[in-house]
Amino acid sequence: MLGELHMFTPYNTDAPIYYIPLATIGLIIANVVVFGVVCVPAMASEEANGLMTMLSLDYSTINPLQWGTSIFLHGGIGHLIGNMFFLWGFGLVVEGKVGWKVFLPMYVVLGIATAAFEQVLFFVLGVEGSSLGASTAIFGILTIAVIWAPQNTLECVYFISVIPRTAEIPIVVFGGGYIALQVLLISVSGTAVTSALLHAMGIVLGIPIGLAMLQKEIVDCEGWDFVSIYFKGGPQKRDRASRRAQADAQEANESRAQTKKRRERLIESITDAIDQGNVEVAVQITLKSMDDFDSGKSLPDRVLVAIASALQKQKRWADAVPFLVEMIRRFPAHKTIPTRLKLAQILVQADERPRQAIAVLKKLPPNSPDSAKSKARQIAKIAKQQLDDGAIEVEIHDW
């Protein structure tokens, strides 16, 4: 058992503790109380020993009650103390990440599942004997701690002669060493029922539990888990990616800020030109800066209307289209009836895009004046004629 094998006794960790280890403390208290109520009297009388035997995991039968009771029994004070120190050290790491509501069921499942498998297996194989102790469940917790926090350390106490010393040992080294020791002991003892074989059951069950909780994000190890560190580059890789993302975002923000300043300067120049009557200058500045204005979407209302009007007066129909489109999108429908008609007319007569012209006309307000409806019918007739003649359009917009 753990209490019989350990040289270094864990008592603290540098792993982040997000939750007070209430379940770990409660389990330790429960084990101590059961030891005092059941195990100590069993050492003094055969009658009390009978109760302890009844609650231990007996291989000659299948008794579900024993799956739960046996994990709280210990064969001696050394066995109890050793197990409880290990439960404290590794419970602190694991429960500190998920809290008691997750940790307690995890511990109970580990203990009961391994006890059930052990009893059923040895009953079927006809193995004689019994077992007790929390170490199988604790080895499951130890394994999960190795998976979740391999590079964190355990603060341990050890003795040279009678002088206590302390050491900080990485969890992957401490826990991994104990896991490797069980494998070594099993290879030496073969199929004999030993503590190492029972511990291995906890290890085997702890691996899928620890990995599954990582995958399902029940636990957040912040990139410091075994899989992230040894197979995905660890938090260093994540930090590099984060820094790159921050740099890209900063660059994008700076670019947007520069675009905004440039756009403000251009709009000021365009407005000044319009105020001074230099509409042609305003038009030239606007057309050269369409990327900055996002096809007119960033122009103030006054500038948008002035440029659209100027381009229509100059019969620069193709240049006028994006500004007319933006006016239709921006202003109320009843105020854009002439604009919609003009756009449809340009699309038919200048650009030969009849489908788009018809789409523009379909959204003419129902309460449009009769004169507008009449003109819309004339434009639609021309558009339909173009379609009958086989007009081909490259792009279609929903206007």
N, C-alpha and C positions, 0 to 999 in steps of 0.2 A: 504494500500500500504506500501512498505518498508519504505518510508519516514515518515509514520505515526506511525510505530511500533518500530523503532529502538531506542535502548538506547546507544549502542556502535557503533561508526562509524569507519569502517576500512579505513586506509590510506596507509598501507605498509604491506609487508609480508617477511618472511624469506625463502619462497619457492624459489628454483633456477630459475632465470629469464634468459632464453637463447635468448629471442627475445625482442626487444624494443616494448612496447605495443602500436604500431601505430594505430591499429584498435580501441582499447579501447579509446584512446585519441580522435580519429576522431569521434567515436560514441557520446562521451560526448559533443564535440563541436557541432555536428549535433543536438543533443537534446536541447542544450542551444539556438542555433540559431532558431530552430523551435519554441521554447517557446517564444523567443522574437518577432518573426515575426507573429506567429499565436495565441498563448495562451494569451499573455499580451494584445494585442488589443481586444481579445474576452471578456476580463474582463471589457473593457471600453465601448463597443458598441454592440448593438444587431446584427448589420450587420456583424461585424467581428465574433461574436459568431456563426452566421450561418455557416461560413466557418469551424470553429472548430467542430461544430456539424456534418457537412458533412464529415469531415475527421476522426471522431471518429468511433468506432465499434458499429454500430446500429443493435440491435437484431431484428428489424422489417423487415430486408431485407438481401439479400446476395450480398455483394459488395466486390469483391476481392481487389479493390483499398484500401479499408479501412483496409485490413489485414496488409498492409505495413505502411500506414500513422498513424494508431492509436498507434503504438508502439513508436512513436516519440513525442506524445502529453502528457502534464501533466496538472493537474488541479490546481496547485498552486506552489509557489516558494518552499515551504517545501517539497512537493511531488517530485519536480525536484531535489532538493539538496540531499534528502535522496537516491533517486534512483541512482543518479550519483556517490555518494560516494560508494555505494554497487557495481555498475558497475565497478568502478575503482579498488576496493579491490579484487573482484573475477575475473575480467577481467585480472588483473595483474598476477594472479596465472595461469589462463588457457591459455591466449595468450602467457604468458612467456614460456610455454612449446611447443607450436605449431606454433607460429608466426601469423602474420595478415592474410596471405593467407588462412589459415585454420580457424582461429578464426572468421573472418568476415562472411564467409558463414554460419558457425555454428550459430552465433548469429542471423543472418537474418532468417535462417531456423527455429530456435526456436521461434522467434517472429511471423513470418508469419504463421507457422504451428499451433501454439497454438491459434492465433487470428482467423484463418480459422475454426478450430474445435469449438472454443467458439461461433462464430457467427452462424455457420450452426446448431450446437446443440440447441442453444437457440431459433433460428428461428423456427426449427422443433417443439420444445416444446412449442412455443408460449410465451416465456418469454419476458416481456417488459423491455426496458431500453437500456443502452449503456455502454461502458467502454473505457478507454484509459490508456496509460502509458506503461513504459518499464519493469515494475516489473515482468511480467510473463516470459519474455525472460531472465531477470536477475536471476530469481529463477532457470531457467534451467542451467545457467552458475554456479550459486552457487552450485547446485547439482553435476555438473561435477567436480568442485573444490574439493568437499568433497570426491569424488571417486578417484581423481588423487593425492591429497595431504592432506590426513586427519591429519597427524601428524605435518605438518608445521603449523606455527602460523600466525595470522593476528595481526598487531599492530593497536590498536583501541584507539580512544579518547572518553572520556565520561565526564560528568559534575556532580560535586557535588555542589549544589547551582549554582554559576556562575564560579566555579573554575574548569578548565579543568584538567583531569587526563588521564593517558595512561595505557593500559594493553595489554599484549600479550595473545591471546586466540587461542588454537588449532582450526584449520579449522573444524575438525570433531565436536568439541563442538559448535563453533559459527554457522556454517552452519547447523549442525544436530539439534541445538536448534531451529533454524528458521523453519526447516522442520517439527519438532515435534510440533511446535506452530501452524502451518497451519492445521495439522491433528487434534489438539485439538479444534481449532476454527471451523473446519468443523463439528466435532462431536457435538459441541454445537449448531451450526446454522442449522444443517441438510442440506436440499437440497436448501436452500436459496442461491441466487447469492451474494456471498461476495468476498472480496479481497482474502481471504484464498482459496476459491474454484478456483479462477483464478490462484493463485500462484501454486496450486497443479497441474494444467495442465502443467506448466513449469517444475515442479519436475518430473512428470511422463514421460515427453519426454526427460528430461535431463539424466535420468538413462540409458536407452538403448544406447543413443548417447555416453555417457562417457564410458560405458563398451565395446561397439563395437569398439571404437577407440583404446582402450587398447588391445583388442583381435587381431585386425588387425595391431597392432604395428604402428599406425599412430602417437601415442604419446609414449614416453619412460619415464616412471616415476621411472626408476632405482630401482624397487622393493619397492618403498615407496607408492604405490597406495593402496587403500582400500582392494582390493582382495588379493594382495600379503601379506599385513601385517596381516590381520585378518583371512585369509583362507589358506595361503601357507607358513606361518612362517616368511614372510618378508625378508628384506635384511640381517638380522642376519643369517638366514638359508642359504641364497645365499652366504654370506661371508664365512660361515663354509665350504660350498661345494667348494668355490673357493680356500680356504686355503688348503683343502684336495687335490684338484687337483694340486695346486702348489707344495705341499709336495711330491705327487706321481711323478710329473714331475722331481723335484729335485733329488728324490731317483733314478729315472730311468736314469737321466743324470750322477749321480755319479756311478751307476752301469756300464753304458756304458764306462765311463772314466776308471774305474778299469779294465774292460774287455780289453779295448784298451791297457792299460799299460801292463797287463799280456800277451796279444798277442804279443806286441813288444818284451818283454823279451824272450818269447818262440821262436819267429822267429830268434832272435839273437843267441839263443842257437842252434837252428837247423842249421843255416847258419854256425856257427863255427864248428859244427860237420861235416858238408859236406866238408868244407874247409880242415879239418884235416883228411879227408878220413874215418871218422866214420859214414858211411851211415846208418848202422843198428841203431846207437844211434839216428840219425836224424829221422829215420822211427818210432822208438818207441815213441819219444817225440811227433811227429806229430799225430800218431794214438791215443795217450792218450789225445790229446788236440783238437780233431775234433770239439767239441762244440764251443771252442774258435775261431776256424778257419771257422766255418759255412760250414762244409763239404768241406773245401778246398778253398772256395771263397775268403778268406782273405789272402791266401798265396801269396807271391811274385812269379812272373813267374819262376824265377830260381829255387826256392825251390819246386814249384809245379811239374816242369818237373823232377827234381832230385828224388823226392819221388816216382812219378809214374814209373820212369825207374827202380828204386831200387826194388819196389814191383813186377814189371813184371819179373825182373831177378830172384827173389826169388820165382816166381810162386805163389804169394799170390794174386790170381786173384780177389777174392771178395773185398779185401782191396784196390786193385788198381782201381776198378770201379769208385768211386766218383772223384778220381783225373783225370782219363781219361775223364770223363764227363765234368769236369771243364775246361780241356784243350780244348775240342771241343767247348765249349761255349765262351771261352776267345779269342782263336786265329783264324786268318783268315781260311776260309774253305780249301783253297789250301794247307795250311801248316799242316792240321790235317788229311789228307787222311790216313796215316798209323795208326794214333791214332784211327780214326773212325773204321777202319777195325779190329784193335786189340780189341776194345771195343765190336764190334759185335761178334767177335769170342769168347770172354770170356762169353758174354751173352748166346751164344748158347751152348758152350762146357762145361763151368764151372757152370753156373747158370740155364741153361735150361729155358731161357726166350726168346723164339723165336720171339714173337710179338715185343718186344722191340728191338731185334736184327734187325729185318726187318725194323723197324722205323728208326734205326740208318743208315742202308744201303741206304734207300730211299733218304737221304739227302747228299749222296756222290756227289761231284761236277760233272757235266756232262763232264767236260774236264779232268777227272781223267785218268791217264795212263791205257793202256790196261791191264797191269798186275794187277793193282788194281781192275779193273772191273771184271777181271777173278776170282780173289780171292773173290770178293763180291758175285759173282754168286755161288761159291762153298759154302760160308757161308749161303747164302739165301736158297740153296737147303737143307742143313741140318736143317735149321729153319723150312722150310715147312714140312719136314719129321716129325719133332717133333710135329708140329701142327696136322698133320694127325694121329699121334699116341696118340693125346689127351692131349698134354701138357697143364698144368694149371699155369697161372701166377697170382701172388698176386697184383702186382702194375705195372702201365704203366707210363712211362715218355716220354715227347716229346723231344727227342734228335735229 
